[in-house]
């Protein structure tokens, strides 16, 4: 694997996502990253900013993870 030169710079873009799951917050975050990775290349960091649960009328819970996801910008 070739090493990058010291003066090579990279640019990253961050987007905000909300992942959902009926299992857990970790699964909600995983689902968001997995889905975004289908169309984004070089996903680098996912930062969870908020966790919450949506409770349905029948008591069913949907775990939600709001997060910022950064990826290498290929301009």
C-alpha positions in Angstrom: 0.0 0.0 0.0 1.4 3.4 -1.0 2.0 6.0 1.7 0.5 9.4 1.3 2.9 12.4 1.1 2.9 14.7 4.1 1.5 17.7 2.2 -1.5 15.8 0.7 -4.7 17.0 2.3 -8.1 15.4 2.5 -11.6 16.9 2.7 -14.4 15.3 4.6 -18.1 15.9 4.5 -20.5 15.3 7.3 -24.2 14.5 7.0 -26.9 13.9 9.6 -28.8 10.7 9.7 -31.4 9.0 11.9 -31.2 5.2 12.1 -34.0 3.1 13.5 -34.4 -0.4 15.0 -36.9 -2.4 16.9 -34.0 -4.1 18.7 -31.6 -1.5 20.2 -29.9 1.9 19.9 -26.7 0.1 18.8 -28.6 -1.7 16.1 -30.2 1.6 15.0 -26.8 3.2 14.6 -25.5 0.2 12.7 -28.5 0.3 10.4 -27.9 3.9 9.5 -24.2 3.4 8.8 -24.9 0.2 6.8 -27.5 1.9 4.7 -25.4 5.1 4.1 -22.4 3.0 3.1 -24.3 1.6 0.1 -24.0 5.0 -1.6 -21.1 6.7 0.2 -17.4 5.7 -0.1 -14.8 6.0 2.6 -17.1 6.4 5.6 -14.8 7.5 8.4 -16.6 8.5 11.7 -20.1 8.2 13.1 -20.9 10.4 16.1 -24.2 9.7 17.9 -25.7 13.0 19.1 -29.1 11.8 20.4 -30.9 8.6 21.4 -34.6 8.3 21.8 -37.4 5.8 21.6 -40.7 6.1 19.7 -43.5 4.3 21.5 -46.4 3.0 19.4 -50.0 2.8 20.4 -49.5 -0.9 21.0 -46.5 -0.3 23.2 -44.0 -1.4 20.5 -40.8 0.6 20.7 -38.6 1.9 17.9 -35.1 2.9 19.0 -33.7 5.9 17.1 -30.1 7.1 16.9 -29.5 10.6 15.5 -25.9 10.8 14.3 -23.4 12.7 12.2 -21.6 10.6 9.6 -18.4 11.8 8.0 -16.9 10.5 4.8 -14.0 11.4 2.5 -15.2 13.9 -0.1 -14.3 12.8 -3.6 -14.7 16.1 -5.5 
